[in-house]
């Protein structure tokens, strides 16, 4: 299928939720089309499905959970395969190095630059810990379950999924698979407070899968916290006060990623069950309105309300994270996706 034909077909699929999503994958796990264009408006991308492909007998992956770009421009992938928990690529997709064999529940990966040096925070949901390392894997700090928070009486209640770093170095941990709190620590790991948790109020969190610092307004930095089962991001102040909800109907979102004035996120699925392989990527503008859904439906607002979003092109199995590089290309890591290496979306518009 030629590019123009494919884009037209995708647009037709977006016009009606009843139409089956277009499938770009063959039985051998490779794309059926040579030139797949995804996205809408000013955020369109060419699919590069071979970008991160490696030899699985030498560098295996299980769940490709999250990715960041370090200060040297390298793309760093976190997987829960304990042969090589961390895989480092150059931007061309060439393998540079691997490290890590002690993170069986490696889930969240956050980059922090401190005094000109890169550090990583790994949220391990099997160890029930957050581990801070140097960029090459030397452990600096290990943070166990928050026994000072009244919500916790044992490590098993704490299943951390993500970390964000505040402007003053405070550490915010999202307990997305445990008790649904965000726990705030000092830069050296002292407990400060916890907030969120399960409940019925607007500040409650259901599947608090991700957390990030939103510093697009440098005079008013806030936290964005994923409420995946509620199809939303929720905004909190840095001291844990609920501020607002960003509704994302139909989108079971993973962590929010800030790049420039935009929010990027992987949508794990757009319909149940969890293994439906119905995900896509979503992009929001500076006003927190969805402007593009690579692999998903055209964003449609009526009187300020966003229509439910859904997959229209079967590009992704279970997208779990988006990394945005300096040229605004996207790299998508995927959970529970048959050992697929990260996919690149090359920005063309």
C-alpha positions as a Markdown table, in Angstrom:
| # | Residue | x | y | z |
|---|---|---|---|---|
| 1 | Unk | 0.0 | 0.0 | 0.0 |
| 2 | Unk | 1.5 | 3.3 | -1.0 |
| 3 | Unk | 1.7 | 6.2 | 1.4 |
| 4 | Unk | -1.1 | 8.3 | 0.1 |
| 5 | Unk | -3.5 | 5.3 | 0.0 |
| 6 | Unk | -2.6 | 4.3 | 3.6 |
| 7 | Unk | -3.1 | 7.8 | 5.0 |
| 8 | Unk | -6.5 | 8.1 | 3.3 |
| 9 | Unk | -7.5 | 4.7 | 4.7 |
| 10 | Unk | -6.5 | 5.7 | 8.2 |
| 11 | Unk | -8.5 | 8.9 | 7.9 |
| 12 | Unk | -11.6 | 6.9 | 6.9 |
| 13 | Unk | -11.1 | 4.5 | 9.8 |
| 14 | Unk | -10.9 | 7.5 | 12.2 |
| 15 | Unk | -14.3 | 8.8 | 11.0 |
| 16 | Unk | -16.1 | 5.8 | 12.5 |
| 17 | Unk | -15.4 | 3.9 | 15.7 |
| 18 | Unk | -17.3 | 0.9 | 14.3 |
| 19 | Unk | -14.7 | 0.2 | 11.6 |
| 20 | Unk | -12.0 | -2.3 | 12.5 |
| 21 | Unk | -8.5 | -0.8 | 13.0 |
| 22 | Unk | -6.1 | -1.1 | 10.0 |
| 23 | Unk | -3.4 | -3.7 | 10.7 |
| 24 | Unk | 0.1 | -2.9 | 9.6 |
| 25 | Unk | 1.7 | -6.0 | 10.9 |
| 26 | Unk | 2.4 | -9.3 | 9.1 |
| 27 | Unk | 2.5 | -12.7 | 10.8 |
| 28 | Unk | 6.3 | -12.5 | 11.0 |
| 29 | Unk | 6.0 | -9.4 | 13.3 |
| 30 | Unk | 7.2 | -7.0 | 10.6 |
| 31 | Unk | 5.3 | -4.1 | 9.1 |
| 32 | Unk | 3.3 | -4.9 | 5.9 |
| 33 | Unk | 3.8 | -1.4 | 4.5 |
| 34 | Unk | 6.9 | 0.6 | 3.5 |
| 35 | Unk | 5.8 | 4.1 | 4.4 |
| 36 | Unk | 3.4 | 4.3 | 7.3 |
| 37 | Unk | 2.5 | 7.9 | 8.4 |
| 38 | Unk | 0.8 | 8.4 | 11.7 |
| 39 | Unk | -0.6 | 11.4 | 13.6 |
| 40 | Unk | -2.6 | 14.5 | 12.9 |
| 41 | Unk | -2.1 | 18.2 | 12.2 |
| 42 | Unk | 1.3 | 19.5 | 13.1 |
| 43 | Unk | 2.4 | 16.2 | 14.7 |
| 44 | Unk | 2.8 | 13.6 | 12.1 |
| 45 | Unk | 5.4 | 10.8 | 12.0 |
| 46 | Unk | 6.9 | 8.2 | 9.8 |
| 47 | Unk | 7.1 | 4.7 | 11.3 |
| 48 | Unk | 10.5 | 3.1 | 11.7 |
| 49 | Unk | 9.8 | -0.3 | 13.1 |
| 50 | Unk | 13.4 | -1.6 | 12.8 |
| 51 | Unk | 15.1 | 1.3 | 14.7 |
| 52 | Unk | 15.7 | -0.6 | 18.0 |
| 53 | Unk | 15.8 | -4.2 | 16.7 |
| 54 | Unk | 18.7 | -6.2 | 18.3 |
| 55 | Unk | 19.7 | -9.9 | 18.4 |
| 56 | Unk | 17.5 | -11.4 | 21.1 |
| 57 | Unk | 19.9 | -14.2 | 21.7 |
| 58 | Unk | 22.5 | -11.6 | 22.8 |
| 59 | Unk | 20.5 | -8.7 | 24.1 |
| 60 | Unk | 17.0 | -10.0 | 25.1 |
| 61 | Unk | 14.1 | -7.9 | 26.3 |
| 62 | Unk | 10.9 | -8.9 | 28.1 |
| 63 | Unk | 8.7 | -5.8 | 28.8 |
| 64 | Unk | 10.2 | -2.7 | 27.4 |
| 65 | Unk | 8.9 | -0.3 | 30.0 |
| 66 | Unk | 10.4 | 3.1 | 29.7 |
| 67 | Unk | 12.9 | 5.2 | 27.9 |
| 68 | Unk | 14.8 | 8.5 | 28.4 |
| 69 | Unk | 17.4 | 10.6 | 26.5 |
| 70 | Unk | 20.5 | 11.4 | 28.5 |
| 71 | Unk | 22.6 | 14.5 | 28.4 |
| 72 | Unk | 24.9 | 12.9 | 25.8 |
| 73 | Unk | 21.9 | 12.4 | 23.4 |
| 74 | Unk | 21.8 | 8.6 | 24.0 |
| 75 | Unk | 18.5 | 6.7 | 24.2 |
| 76 | Unk | 18.3 | 4.6 | 27.4 |
| 77 | Unk | 15.8 | 1.8 | 27.6 |
| 78 | Unk | 14.6 | 0.0 | 30.8 |
| 79 | Unk | 13.5 | -3.6 | 30.5 |
| 80 | Unk | 12.7 | -6.2 | 33.2 |
| 81 | Unk | 14.9 | -8.8 | 31.5 |
| 82 | Unk | 17.6 | -9.5 | 34.1 |
| 83 | Unk | 20.2 | -10.3 | 31.5 |
| 84 | Unk | 20.4 | -6.6 | 30.7 |
| 85 | Unk | 18.0 | -4.3 | 32.5 |
| 86 | Unk | 19.3 | -1.2 | 30.9 |
| 87 | Unk | 20.0 | -1.0 | 27.1 |
| 88 | Unk | 21.7 | 2.1 | 25.7 |
| 89 | Unk | 21.3 | 3.1 | 22.1 |
| 90 | Unk | 22.7 | 6.0 | 20.0 |
| 91 | Unk | 20.0 | 7.9 | 18.1 |
| 92 | Unk | 20.6 | 5.8 | 15.0 |
| 93 | Unk | 19.5 | 2.7 | 16.9 |
| 94 | Unk | 23.0 | 1.3 | 17.3 |
| 95 | Unk | 23.7 | -0.6 | 20.6 |
| 96 | Unk | 26.2 | 1.2 | 22.8 |
| 97 | Unk | 26.1 | -0.7 | 26.1 |
| 98 | Unk | 24.0 | -2.7 | 28.5 |
| 99 | Unk | 24.0 | -3.1 | 32.3 |
| 100 | Unk | 21.9 | -4.3 | 35.2 |
| 101 | Unk | 20.9 | -7.8 | 36.3 |
| 102 | Unk | 19.3 | -7.1 | 39.7 |
| 103 | Unk | 16.0 | -5.4 | 38.7 |
| 104 | Unk | 13.4 | -8.1 | 38.1 |
| 105 | Unk | 10.5 | -5.6 | 38.4 |
| 106 | Unk | 12.2 | -2.8 | 36.5 |
| 107 | Unk | 9.3 | -0.5 | 35.5 |
| 108 | Unk | 9.9 | 3.2 | 35.9 |
| 109 | Unk | 12.9 | 5.1 | 34.5 |
| 110 | Unk | 13.5 | 8.8 | 35.3 |
| 111 | Unk | 16.5 | 10.9 | 34.4 |
| 112 | Unk | 17.7 | 13.6 | 36.8 |
| 113 | Unk | 20.6 | 16.0 | 36.1 |
| 114 | Unk | 22.4 | 17.1 | 39.2 |
| 115 | Unk | 25.4 | 19.3 | 39.1 |
| 116 | Unk | 25.9 | 18.5 | 35.5 |
| 117 | Unk | 25.8 | 14.8 | 36.1 |
| 118 | Unk | 23.1 | 12.3 | 34.9 |
| 119 | Unk | 21.4 | 10.0 | 37.4 |
| 120 | Unk | 18.7 | 7.4 | 36.9 |
| 121 | Unk | 15.8 | 6.5 | 39.2 |
| 122 | Unk | 14.5 | 3.0 | 38.7 |
| 123 | Unk | 11.2 | 2.0 | 40.2 |
| 124 | Unk | 11.2 | -1.8 | 40.8 |
| 125 | Unk | 7.8 | -3.2 | 41.5 |
| 126 | Unk | 9.1 | -6.6 | 42.5 |
| 127 | Unk | 11.7 | -5.3 | 44.9 |
| 128 | Unk | 9.2 | -2.8 | 46.3 |
| 129 | Unk | 12.0 | -0.2 | 46.1 |
| 130 | Unk | 13.2 | 2.8 | 44.1 |
| 131 | Unk | 16.9 | 2.8 | 43.3 |
| 132 | Unk | 19.0 | 5.8 | 42.3 |
| 133 | Unk | 22.0 | 5.0 | 40.1 |
| 134 | Unk | 24.7 | 6.8 | 38.1 |
| 135 | Unk | 24.2 | 6.7 | 34.4 |
| 136 | Unk | 26.3 | 3.6 | 34.2 |
| 137 | Unk | 24.6 | 1.7 | 37.0 |
| 138 | Unk | 26.4 | 2.4 | 40.2 |
| 139 | Unk | 23.9 | 2.5 | 43.0 |
| 140 | Unk | 23.7 | 5.8 | 44.9 |
| 141 | Unk | 20.5 | 5.5 | 47.0 |
| 142 | Unk | 18.0 | 2.7 | 47.7 |
| 143 | Unk | 14.5 | 3.8 | 49.0 |
| 144 | Unk | 12.4 | 1.0 | 50.5 |
| 145 | Unk | 8.7 | 1.1 | 51.2 |
| 146 | Unk | 7.4 | 4.3 | 53.0 |
| 147 | Unk | 6.8 | 3.0 | 56.5 |
| 148 | Unk | 6.4 | 6.5 | 57.8 |
| 149 | Unk | 3.2 | 6.9 | 55.7 |
| 150 | Unk | 0.2 | 5.7 | 57.7 |
| 151 | Unk | -1.2 | 3.9 | 54.6 |
| 152 | Unk | 1.6 | 1.3 | 54.7 |
| 153 | Unk | 2.4 | -1.5 | 57.1 |
| 154 | Unk | 4.4 | -3.8 | 54.8 |
| 155 | Unk | 6.5 | -3.7 | 51.7 |
| 156 | Unk | 4.0 | -5.8 | 49.8 |
| 157 | Unk | 1.5 | -2.8 | 49.9 |
| 158 | Unk | 4.0 | -0.7 | 48.0 |
| 159 | Unk | 4.5 | -1.4 | 44.3 |
| 160 | Unk | 6.2 | 1.7 | 42.8 |
| 161 | Unk | 5.9 | 2.4 | 39.1 |
| 162 | Unk | 7.3 | 5.9 | 38.5 |
| 163 | Unk | 9.4 | 8.8 | 39.9 |
| 164 | Unk | 9.5 | 12.5 | 39.3 |
| 165 | Unk | 12.1 | 15.0 | 40.6 |
| 166 | Unk | 10.9 | 18.4 | 41.9 |
| 167 | Unk | 12.7 | 21.7 | 41.3 |
| 168 | Unk | 14.4 | 21.5 | 44.7 |
| 169 | Unk | 15.4 | 17.9 | 44.3 |
| 170 | Unk | 12.5 | 16.4 | 46.2 |
| 171 | Unk | 11.6 | 12.9 | 45.0 |
| 172 | Unk | 8.0 | 11.9 | 44.2 |
| 173 | Unk | 7.2 | 8.2 | 43.8 |
| 174 | Unk | 3.9 | 7.0 | 42.3 |
| 175 | Unk | 2.7 | 3.8 | 43.9 |
| 176 | Unk | 0.7 | 2.9 | 40.8 |
| 177 | Unk | 0.3 | -0.9 | 41.4 |
| 178 | Unk | 0.0 | -0.7 | 45.1 |
| 179 | Unk | -2.0 | 1.7 | 47.4 |
| 180 | Unk | -2.2 | 4.5 | 44.7 |
| 181 | Unk | -0.5 | 7.2 | 46.7 |
| 182 | Unk | 2.2 | 9.6 | 45.6 |
| 183 | Unk | 5.0 | 9.7 | 48.2 |
| 184 | Unk | 7.2 | 12.7 | 48.6 |
| 185 | Unk | 10.7 | 12.5 | 49.9 |
| 186 | Unk | 13.6 | 14.9 | 50.2 |
| 187 | Unk | 16.5 | 14.7 | 47.8 |
| 188 | Unk | 18.3 | 12.5 | 50.3 |
| 189 | Unk | 15.4 | 10.1 | 50.8 |
| 190 | Unk | 13.7 | 11.4 | 54.0 |
| 191 | Unk | 9.9 | 11.0 | 54.0 |
| 192 | Unk | 7.9 | 14.2 | 53.8 |
| 193 | Unk | 4.2 | 13.3 | 53.0 |
| 194 | Unk | 1.9 | 11.1 | 50.9 |
| 195 | Unk | -1.2 | 12.1 | 49.0 |
| 196 | Unk | -3.7 | 10.8 | 46.5 |
| 197 | Unk | -4.7 | 7.2 | 47.2 |
| 198 | Unk | -7.9 | 5.3 | 46.4 |
| 199 | Unk | -11.2 | 6.9 | 46.9 |
| 200 | Unk | -14.2 | 8.7 | 45.4 |
| 201 | Unk | -13.0 | 12.3 | 45.6 |
| 202 | Unk | -11.4 | 14.3 | 42.8 |
| 203 | Unk | -8.0 | 13.9 | 44.3 |
| 204 | Unk | -8.3 | 10.1 | 44.3 |
| 205 | Unk | -6.1 | 8.0 | 42.0 |
| 206 | Unk | -6.9 | 4.7 | 40.3 |
| 207 | Unk | -3.8 | 3.1 | 38.8 |
| 208 | Unk | -1.5 | 6.0 | 39.6 |
| 209 | Unk | 0.9 | 4.7 | 37.0 |
| 210 | Unk | 3.0 | 7.8 | 36.3 |
| 211 | Unk | 4.1 | 11.1 | 37.7 |
| 212 | Unk | 6.1 | 14.0 | 36.2 |
| 213 | Unk | 7.1 | 17.5 | 36.9 |
| 214 | Unk | 5.2 | 20.0 | 34.7 |
| 215 | Unk | 7.5 | 23.0 | 34.6 |
| 216 | Unk | 6.1 | 24.6 | 31.4 |
| 217 | Unk | 5.2 | 27.5 | 33.6 |
| 218 | Unk | 8.5 | 28.1 | 35.4 |
| 219 | Unk | 6.7 | 30.4 | 37.9 |
| 220 | Unk | 4.2 | 27.7 | 38.8 |
| 221 | Unk | 5.6 | 24.2 | 38.6 |
| 222 | Unk | 3.1 | 21.4 | 39.4 |
| 223 | Unk | 2.9 | 17.6 | 39.3 |
| 224 | Unk | 1.0 | 15.6 | 36.7 |
| 225 | Unk | -0.1 | 12.2 | 38.0 |
| 226 | Unk | -1.6 | 9.4 | 35.9 |
| 227 | Unk | -5.0 | 8.1 | 36.9 |
| 228 | Unk | -5.0 | 5.4 | 34.2 |
| 229 | Unk | -8.3 | 3.6 | 35.1 |
| 230 | Unk | -10.0 | 7.0 | 35.2 |
| 231 | Unk | -8.7 | 7.9 | 31.7 |
| 232 | Unk | -7.1 | 11.1 | 33.1 |
| 233 | Unk | -4.1 | 13.0 | 34.3 |
| 234 | Unk | -4.5 | 14.8 | 37.6 |
| 235 | Unk | -2.6 | 17.9 | 38.5 |
| 236 | Unk | -1.3 | 18.5 | 42.1 |
| 237 | Unk | 0.7 | 21.2 | 43.7 |
| 238 | Unk | 4.2 | 20.3 | 44.8 |
| 239 | Unk | 2.9 | 19.9 | 48.3 |
| 240 | Unk | 0.2 | 17.5 | 47.3 |
| 241 | Unk | -2.9 | 19.7 | 46.9 |
| 242 | Unk | -5.3 | 18.6 | 44.1 |
| 243 | Unk | -5.7 | 21.3 | 41.4 |
| 244 | Unk | -7.5 | 19.8 | 38.4 |
| 245 | Unk | -8.2 | 16.8 | 36.1 |
| 246 | Unk | -7.3 | 16.5 | 32.5 |
| 247 | Unk | -9.9 | 14.2 | 31.0 |
| 248 | Unk | -8.7 | 11.8 | 28.3 |
| 249 | Unk | -11.8 | 9.6 | 27.6 |
| 250 | Unk | -11.0 | 6.2 | 26.1 |
| 251 | Unk | -7.3 | 6.6 | 26.8 |
| 252 | Unk | -5.8 | 4.3 | 29.5 |
| 253 | Unk | -2.7 | 6.4 | 29.7 |
| 254 | Unk | 0.8 | 5.6 | 31.0 |
| 255 | Unk | 3.1 | 8.3 | 32.3 |
| 256 | Unk | 3.0 | 11.9 | 31.0 |
| 257 | Unk | 6.2 | 13.2 | 29.4 |
| 258 | Unk | 6.8 | 16.9 | 29.1 |
| 259 | Unk | 8.8 | 18.1 | 26.1 |
| 260 | Unk | 8.8 | 21.8 | 25.2 |
| 261 | Unk | 5.2 | 23.0 | 25.6 |
| 262 | Unk | 3.6 | 19.6 | 24.9 |
| 263 | Unk | 2.6 | 16.5 | 26.9 |
| 264 | Unk | 3.3 | 13.1 | 25.3 |
| 265 | Unk | 2.0 | 9.8 | 26.6 |
| 266 | Unk | 1.6 | 6.2 | 25.6 |
| 267 | Unk | -1.9 | 4.9 | 25.7 |
| 268 | Unk | -1.6 | 1.3 | 26.8 |
| 269 | Unk | -5.1 | 0.3 | 25.5 |
| 270 | Unk | -8.2 | 2.1 | 24.4 |
| 271 | Unk | -10.6 | -0.7 | 25.3 |
| 272 | Unk | -10.6 | -3.6 | 27.7 |
| 273 | Unk | -9.3 | -6.2 | 28.3 |
| 274 | Unk | -5.8 | -5.1 | 29.2 |
| 275 | Unk | -4.3 | -7.4 | 26.6 |
| 276 | Unk | -6.6 | -6.0 | 23.8 |
| 277 | Unk | -3.6 | -4.5 | 21.9 |
| 278 | Unk | -5.7 | -1.4 | 21.3 |
| 279 | Unk | -3.2 | 1.4 | 22.2 |
| 280 | Unk | -1.8 | 4.4 | 20.5 |
| 281 | Unk | 0.2 | 7.6 | 21.4 |
| 282 | Unk | -1.4 | 10.9 | 22.4 |
| 283 | Unk | 0.0 | 14.4 | 22.3 |
| 284 | Unk | -1.4 | 17.4 | 24.2 |
| 285 | Unk | -0.7 | 21.1 | 23.6 |
| 286 | Unk | 0.3 | 23.8 | 26.1 |
| 287 | Unk | -3.4 | 24.2 | 27.0 |
| 288 | Unk | -3.7 | 20.5 | 27.7 |
| 289 | Unk | -5.9 | 19.8 | 24.7 |
| 290 | Unk | -5.2 | 16.7 | 22.6 |
| 291 | Unk | -3.8 | 17.7 | 19.2 |
| 292 | Unk | -2.6 | 14.4 | 17.7 |
| 293 | Unk | -3.1 | 10.7 | 18.3 |
| 294 | Unk | -0.5 | 8.6 | 16.3 |
| 295 | Unk | -2.2 | 5.3 | 15.7 |
| 296 | Unk | -5.4 | 6.6 | 17.2 |
| 297 | Unk | -8.5 | 8.6 | 16.2 |
| 298 | Unk | -8.6 | 12.2 | 15.3 |
| 299 | Unk | -9.0 | 14.4 | 18.4 |
| 300 | Unk | -12.6 | 15.7 | 18.4 |
| 301 | Unk | -13.8 | 18.4 | 20.8 |
| 302 | Unk | -17.4 | 19.5 | 21.0 |
| 303 | Unk | -18.2 | 22.4 | 23.3 |
| 304 | Unk | -14.9 | 21.8 | 25.1 |
| 305 | Unk | -15.5 | 18.1 | 25.7 |
| 306 | Unk | -13.2 | 15.5 | 24.1 |
| 307 | Unk | -14.9 | 12.6 | 22.4 |
| 308 | Unk | -13.8 | 9.1 | 23.4 |
| 309 | Unk | -10.5 | 8.2 | 21.7 |
| 310 | Unk | -9.7 | 4.8 | 20.2 |
| 311 | Unk | -7.2 | 3.0 | 18.1 |
| 312 | Unk | -7.6 | 3.2 | 14.3 |
| 313 | Unk | -4.3 | 1.7 | 13.1 |
| 314 | Unk | -2.8 | -1.4 | 14.7 |
| 315 | Unk | 0.8 | -0.1 | 14.9 |
| 316 | Unk | 1.4 | -0.8 | 18.6 |
| 317 | Unk | 0.8 | -3.9 | 20.8 |
| 318 | Unk | 0.9 | -2.2 | 24.2 |
| 319 | Unk | 2.7 | 1.2 | 24.1 |
| 320 | Unk | 4.0 | 1.9 | 27.6 |
| 321 | Unk | 6.2 | 5.0 | 27.2 |
| 322 | Unk | 7.2 | 7.7 | 24.8 |
| 323 | Unk | 10.7 | 9.3 | 24.7 |
| 324 | Unk | 11.1 | 12.5 | 22.7 |
| 325 | Unk | 14.5 | 13.4 | 21.4 |
| 326 | Unk | 16.0 | 16.8 | 20.6 |
| 327 | Unk | 14.6 | 16.7 | 17.0 |
| 328 | Unk | 11.1 | 15.8 | 18.4 |
| 329 | Unk | 11.2 | 12.2 | 17.1 |
| 330 | Unk | 9.4 | 9.7 | 19.3 |
| 331 | Unk | 10.6 | 6.4 | 20.6 |
| 332 | Unk | 7.9 | 4.0 | 21.9 |
| 333 | Unk | 8.6 | 1.2 | 24.4 |
| 334 | Unk | 6.0 | -1.5 | 24.8 |
| 335 | Unk | 4.8 | -3.8 | 27.5 |
| 336 | Unk | 3.7 | -7.4 | 27.0 |
| 337 | Unk | 4.5 | -7.3 | 23.3 |
| 338 | Unk | 6.3 | -10.5 | 22.3 |
| 339 | Unk | 9.8 | -9.1 | 22.9 |
| 340 | Unk | 9.5 | -6.2 | 20.5 |
| 341 | Unk | 12.3 | -3.7 | 20.7 |
| 342 | Unk | 11.5 | 0.1 | 20.7 |
| 343 | Unk | 9.9 | 1.6 | 17.7 |
| 344 | Unk | 10.8 | 5.1 | 16.3 |
| 345 | Unk | 8.4 | 7.6 | 14.9 |
| 346 | Unk | 10.3 | 10.1 | 12.8 |
| 347 | Unk | 8.8 | 13.6 | 12.9 |
| 348 | Unk | 7.8 | 14.9 | 9.5 |
| 349 | Unk | 5.4 | 17.7 | 10.3 |
